[in-house]
Amino acid sequence: MDKLPKGLRDNKDAMAEAIENNVRKTIVDENPFNPKYFDQMSTLLEELIKQRREKHLIIKSIYKKSVNWPKY
């Protein structure tokens, strides 16, 4: 991880998107050689991306609600 650019190391969302893009590229490149396997991998990747985005939205929603909480 030390070899990654500072912008990726310090930003978990950017790192997740870079990993997603690299995996997607591998799936696209390798799909013609083993379509059944890489179609399944594509489906799994889409599910992981969906889960990551939903988690991000939930965390963002909680944060927005907490900003409006009364201050003590």
C-alpha positions in Angstrom: 0.0 0.0 0.0 3.0 2.3 0.5 3.5 2.3 -3.3 0.0 3.8 -3.9 -0.3 7.5 -4.7 -0.9 9.6 -1.6 -4.4 10.5 -2.9 -5.4 6.9 -2.9 -3.8 6.0 0.4 -5.6 8.7 2.2 -9.0 8.3 0.6 -10.7 5.0 1.2 -13.5 5.7 -1.3 -10.9 6.5 -4.0 -9.0 3.3 -3.2 -12.2 1.2 -3.3 -13.1 2.7 -6.7 -9.5 2.0 -8.1 -9.8 -1.6 -6.9 -13.2 -1.9 -8.5 -11.9 -0.5 -11.8 -8.9 -2.8 -11.8 -11.0 -5.9 -11.1 -13.6 -4.8 -13.7 -10.7 -4.4 -16.3 -9.5 -7.9 -15.5 -13.0 -9.4 -15.8 -13.4 -7.7 -19.2 -10.0 -8.8 -20.5 -10.3 -12.4 -19.3 -14.0 -13.0 -20.0 -13.5 -14.4 -23.6 -11.2 -17.1 -22.2 -13.6 -18.3 -19.4 -17.0 -16.6 -19.8 -18.9 -18.6 -17.3 -16.4 -17.9 -14.5 -15.9 -14.2 -15.3 -19.7 -13.7 -15.7 -20.0 -14.9 -12.1 -17.1 -12.7 -11.0 -18.8 -9.7 -12.7 -22.1 -10.4 -10.8 -20.2 -10.7 -7.5 -18.3 -7.5 -8.2 -21.6 -5.6 -8.9 -23.0 -6.9 -5.6 -19.9 -5.7 -3.7 -20.1 -2.3 -5.3 -23.8 -2.0 -4.5 -23.1 -3.0 -0.8 -20.3 -0.5 -0.5 -22.4 2.3 -1.9 -25.4 1.5 0.3 -23.1 1.5 3.4 -21.7 4.8 2.3 -25.2 6.3 1.9 -26.2 5.0 5.3 -23.2 6.5 7.0 -23.8 9.8 5.2 -27.4 9.8 6.3 -26.5 9.2 9.9 -23.9 12.0 9.8 -26.4 14.4 8.3 -28.9 13.6 11.1 -26.3 13.9 13.8 -25.4 17.4 12.7 -28.9 18.5 13.6 -28.8 17.0 17.1 -29.0 19.5 20.0 -25.6 20.7 21.3 -24.9 20.4 25.0 
